[in-house]
Amino acid sequence: MIVHRRTWFYRLPGQEFAKEISFELPVTAAQAKEFLRKTFGVLPLELWSH
């Protein structure tokens, strides 16, 4: 099952607490991971939707 969400929570390596990221259009987890990789240069340790 592919989940499309506008709001995702993520935790990058070295971060103790999760942060929130929101998109204008709903995106999949793979799209959110790719955006975070392009933005921060690393993949998130954890990624979940709300």
C-alpha positions in Angstrom: 0.0 0.0 0.0 1.4 3.4 -1.0 0.6 6.2 1.4 0.4 9.8 0.2 0.6 12.4 3.0 1.3 16.1 3.2 2.9 16.0 6.6 5.9 13.8 7.5 8.0 13.5 10.6 11.7 12.6 10.3 14.8 12.2 12.4 18.2 12.6 10.9 21.4 11.0 12.2 22.6 12.8 15.2 19.2 14.3 16.0 17.6 13.4 19.3 14.1 14.6 18.5 11.9 14.3 15.3 11.1 17.3 13.1 8.2 17.9 10.9 8.2 18.7 7.2 5.1 19.6 5.1 4.5 19.5 1.4 1.9 21.4 -0.7 0.8 18.2 -2.4 0.7 14.7 -0.9 3.9 12.7 -1.4 4.9 9.2 -0.8 7.6 8.1 1.8 10.0 7.5 -1.1 9.5 11.1 -2.3 9.9 12.5 1.2 13.1 10.6 1.7 14.5 11.8 -1.6 13.7 15.4 -0.8 15.4 15.0 2.6 18.4 13.4 1.0 18.7 16.2 -1.5 18.2 18.9 1.1 20.4 17.5 3.9 22.7 15.1 2.1 21.7 12.1 4.2 18.7 9.8 4.5 16.6 10.0 7.6 17.0 7.4 10.3 13.2 7.4 10.9 10.3 8.7 8.7 6.7 8.4 9.5 3.5 10.2 8.5 0.7 11.8 10.5 
